[in-house]
């Protein structure tokens, strides 16, 4: 199968979406498929290494998220590539520029199109006119319009599925958690001498207890909650260090908050790190902490679990099946609870080890291999229901569907859409 991935975000940009697409591309390629990525230009991209697999289109930084880019043009070039590469299915990963182009190409060439809804935009409205220009109603309406034009919508968790249903999306929605390549994070992969050297470079002493936070340094990630909790942690564990790995628009404000709280000597900003080496920074931590409630899945939680360190997370629907309190990690509901939970994990080492061991056993369903297999199955189901059988366009009579169990779960509105396509084909 020839698969076209349309995204505004891809490596070398660091984000959960880019990581998800890279994992997807690798696993589907291992399963014998050809994966082609259509994305925005990037000054740091290695065009030689990408040649033939990644196709980039002229773009500019997005005004509200300068680290993200928006394609300016490219429809004609994409159309030529769709025909030359004989794309069988289109999978969009953005509701913006490249996603709109992918949607247009699916309609132009009458191809099945799937969409992964990665971002809870309601949590990001503060970036646009401080939340005064665009309200939740507009976000819901735009999300609904885009998702309703898809044959299938993929979401990573029940939280996102319920949100889209609340928006009025009636399409078939499949929950497929993004997978993680566990071996990239396993402790035995990292040389202890290198880890000790990294600690020394960051100013972490061998006897220090390290609380690590990994991810985009932004307002919606709640890192300020961790910083405000840290003075209380230091009262109980004076040799604790907070290691913040990542970069983003909130870094300057957080650095000022650290100074205001009087904990500058105990907080380290490590900056943005390459995905290939990010596993090393998890290994520096004794515990991983997140106070974010804006996640759609929380990939960093799974990466931390795969790294063998205990996880503390703020309770949220995105992690309710992942962070099982006192079983696979610790959760907290109110911000004032965080210092006590962190101190418990730093001081009760045997409990922390047990939770980390349980977590490692629990995350099997989030493997990269399972992710690839689930996507492959959904692509095949979507293509067959769309009229592709064994690589050929052979629309069946309207009352005969190849994958009946799948079709029975699709809302009537989606079946009506497919019937309309069939009638158009026969005309």
SVG drawing of the C-alpha trace seen along z (x, -y; Angstrom):
<svg xmlns="http://www.w3.org/2000/svg" viewBox="-28 -40 60 49">
<polyline fill="none" stroke="black" stroke-width="0.4" points="0.0,0.0 1.2,-3.5 0.4,-5.9 0.5,-9.7 1.0,-11.4 0.1,-15.1 1.5,-17.2 2.6,-20.7 5.0,-19.3 7.8,-16.8 11.4,-16.3 13.7,-18.2 10.9,-20.0 10.5,-18.4 6.9,-17.6 4.6,-14.7 3.1,-14.9 6.5,-14.6 7.5,-11.7 4.1,-9.9 4.6,-10.3 8.2,-9.1 7.1,-6.0 4.2,-5.4 6.5,-5.7 9.0,-3.3 6.5,-0.6 4.4,-0.7 7.6,-0.5 8.7,2.6 5.3,4.1 6.0,3.7 4.2,0.4 5.5,-2.7 5.1,-5.8 5.5,-9.2 5.4,-12.4 4.2,-15.7 5.2,-18.5 6.4,-22.1 9.8,-23.3 12.3,-23.6 15.7,-25.3 17.2,-22.6 15.9,-19.6 18.4,-17.1 17.0,-17.1 19.6,-14.6 18.6,-12.0 14.9,-12.6 15.0,-12.4 12.3,-10.3 10.4,-9.8 9.8,-13.3 8.4,-16.1 8.6,-19.6 6.7,-22.7 7.4,-26.4 6.2,-27.7 6.5,-30.5 6.4,-30.4 2.8,-30.4 2.2,-33.9 0.9,-32.5 3.3,-29.6 6.6,-30.8 8.2,-27.3 5.5,-25.8 5.2,-26.4 2.3,-26.9 2.6,-25.9 2.1,-28.7 1.5,-26.7 2.0,-23.4 -1.3,-21.9 -0.1,-21.3 3.1,-19.7 1.2,-17.5 -1.2,-16.4 1.7,-15.4 3.3,-13.4 0.0,-11.7 -0.2,-10.4 3.4,-9.5 3.6,-7.7 0.2,-6.0 -1.0,-6.9 -3.7,-4.6 -4.7,-6.3 -4.2,-9.8 -3.7,-10.3 -3.8,-13.9 -2.2,-15.0 -3.2,-18.7 -6.3,-20.7 -4.3,-23.5 -2.2,-24.0 -1.0,-20.5 -4.1,-19.0 -6.3,-21.1 -4.1,-20.1 -4.4,-16.5 -8.2,-16.8 -8.3,-18.5 -6.2,-15.8 -8.4,-13.0 -11.4,-14.7 -9.7,-15.3 -8.4,-11.8 -11.4,-10.1 -9.1,-8.5 -9.9,-7.3 -8.8,-9.8 -8.2,-9.4 -7.3,-12.1 -5.6,-11.9 -6.8,-14.6 -3.7,-15.3 -4.4,-18.6 -7.0,-19.8 -7.2,-23.4 -9.4,-24.6 -6.3,-24.5 -4.3,-26.7 -6.6,-29.6 -4.5,-31.9 -1.9,-32.1 -4.4,-33.9 -5.1,-37.4 -4.9,-36.1 -8.0,-34.0 -10.2,-37.0 -10.1,-36.5 -11.3,-32.9 -13.6,-31.2 -14.3,-27.5 -17.4,-27.6 -15.3,-28.5 -12.8,-25.8 -15.5,-23.2 -17.2,-24.3 -13.9,-24.2 -12.9,-20.9 -16.3,-19.4 -16.2,-20.6 -12.7,-19.2 -13.4,-15.8 -16.8,-15.4 -15.1,-15.5 -13.0,-12.4 -13.8,-8.8 -12.3,-7.9 -11.0,-9.9 -8.2,-8.5 -7.8,-9.7 -5.3,-8.5 -7.6,-8.3 -11.2,-8.2 -10.8,-11.8 -10.4,-13.0 -13.2,-10.8 -15.6,-12.2 -14.6,-15.8 -15.2,-15.3 -18.6,-13.8 -19.3,-16.8 -18.4,-19.0 -20.9,-17.1 -18.6,-14.9 -20.6,-11.9 -17.9,-10.2 -16.5,-6.8 -13.9,-7.5 -11.2,-4.8 -9.1,-5.0 -5.5,-4.1 -2.9,-5.1 0.4,-6.3 3.1,-3.7 6.5,-4.2 9.7,-2.4 10.5,-1.1 14.1,0.0 15.1,-3.6 14.4,-4.3 15.6,-1.1 18.1,-1.8 20.6,0.8 21.0,-1.1 22.8,-4.0 26.4,-4.0 26.7,-4.9 29.9,-6.9 28.1,-9.0 25.1,-9.5 27.5,-10.6 29.2,-13.0 25.9,-14.5 24.9,-15.0 28.2,-16.8 27.8,-19.0 24.3,-20.0 25.6,-20.6 23.9,-17.6 25.8,-15.9 25.9,-12.1 23.9,-12.3 21.2,-14.6 17.6,-13.4 16.4,-14.5 12.8,-15.3 12.6,-15.5 10.0,-17.2 10.2,-16.6 8.2,-18.4 7.3,-21.7 7.9,-24.6 4.6,-26.3 1.8,-27.7 -0.6,-24.8 1.9,-22.3 1.6,-23.4 5.3,-23.5 4.7,-26.5 2.7,-24.2 5.8,-22.0 8.1,-25.0 5.7,-26.5 5.6,-23.1 9.4,-22.8 10.2,-25.0 8.1,-22.6 9.9,-19.6 13.2,-21.1 12.2,-21.5 11.8,-17.7 14.5,-16.7 17.2,-19.5 19.3,-17.7 16.5,-17.6 17.0,-19.1 14.3,-19.9 15.5,-19.2 13.3,-20.8 14.1,-19.4 12.6,-21.2 12.1,-24.7 9.2,-27.0 7.4,-30.3 7.0,-30.0 10.7,-29.5 11.5,-33.2 8.5,-33.4 9.5,-30.2 13.1,-31.3 11.7,-34.5 9.4,-32.4 12.3,-30.2 14.2,-33.3 11.1,-34.7 10.7,-31.4 14.3,-31.5 15.2,-28.1 17.5,-29.0 20.3,-26.7 17.9,-23.7 16.3,-24.2 18.1,-23.3 16.9,-24.3 18.4,-21.8 16.8,-23.2 15.5,-21.3 17.1,-18.0 17.2,-15.8 14.6,-12.9 17.4,-10.4 19.1,-11.3 16.1,-12.3 16.1,-8.9 19.4,-9.8 17.7,-12.7 14.9,-10.4 17.7,-8.3 19.0,-11.2 15.7,-11.4 14.6,-9.6 11.0,-10.5 9.2,-12.0 6.5,-14.7 3.9,-16.3 1.1,-18.8 -0.4,-19.1 -4.1,-18.5 -3.8,-19.6 -2.5,-16.2 -4.4,-14.1 -2.3,-11.0 0.8,-12.0 3.7,-10.4 6.2,-11.6 4.5,-9.5 5.0,-6.3 8.6,-7.3 9.3,-7.7 7.7,-4.4 9.7,-2.7 12.8,-4.4 12.1,-2.6 11.4,-5.6 8.2,-6.2 5.7,-8.7 3.7,-11.4 0.9,-13.1 -2.0,-15.3 -5.2,-13.3 -6.8,-13.7 -8.9,-11.7 -5.9,-11.4 -4.0,-9.3 -6.7,-7.6 -6.0,-4.2 -2.2,-4.7 -1.4,-6.2 -3.2,-3.9 -2.7,-5.5 -0.4,-3.4 -0.2,-0.7 1.6,-2.1 2.4,-5.6 1.1,-8.4 -1.6,-10.9 -2.7,-14.1 -5.9,-16.2 -5.1,-19.4 -1.9,-21.4 -1.2,-21.5 -1.0,-17.7 2.0,-17.6 4.9,-18.3 3.9,-15.5 3.6,-13.0 7.0,-14.0 8.6,-13.7 7.0,-10.2 8.5,-9.0 11.9,-10.4 12.1,-9.0 10.2,-5.7 12.6,-4.1 11.2,-0.6 7.7,-1.8 9.0,-3.9 10.8,-0.8 7.6,1.3 5.5,-1.3 8.1,-1.6 8.2,2.2 4.4,2.4 4.3,-0.5 6.8,1.2 4.5,4.3 1.4,2.2 2.5,0.3 2.7,3.3 -0.3,2.1 1.5,-1.2 4.4,0.4 5.4,-0.9 4.7,2.6 1.1,2.6 0.7,-1.0 1.8,0.1 -0.4,3.2 -3.5,1.2 -2.9,-1.5 -2.4,1.1 -5.7,2.9 -7.6,-0.4 -6.1,-1.4 -7.2,1.9 -10.7,1.7 -11.1,-1.9 -9.8,-1.1 -12.1,2.0 -15.1,0.1 -14.2,-2.6 -14.1,-0.2 -10.5,0.9 -10.1,4.7 -6.7,6.2 -5.3,2.9 -8.1,2.5 -11.0,0.0 -14.0,2.4 -17.0,0.8 -19.4,3.4 -23.3,3.2 -24.5,0.9 -25.8,3.9 -22.5,5.8 -19.6,4.7 -16.3,6.5 -15.7,5.9 -19.1,6.1 -18.2,6.0 -16.4,2.6 -19.3,1.2 -21.9,2.0 -20.1,-0.3 -20.1,-3.3 -22.8,-6.0 -25.5,-6.2 -24.1,-9.6 -20.8,-8.0 -22.5,-5.2 -24.6,-7.8 -21.4,-9.6 -19.9,-6.4 -23.1,-5.6 -22.9,-9.0 -19.3,-8.3 -20.4,-5.0 -23.2,-6.6 -20.8,-9.2 -18.3,-6.5 -21.0,-4.6 -22.3,-7.7"/>
</svg>
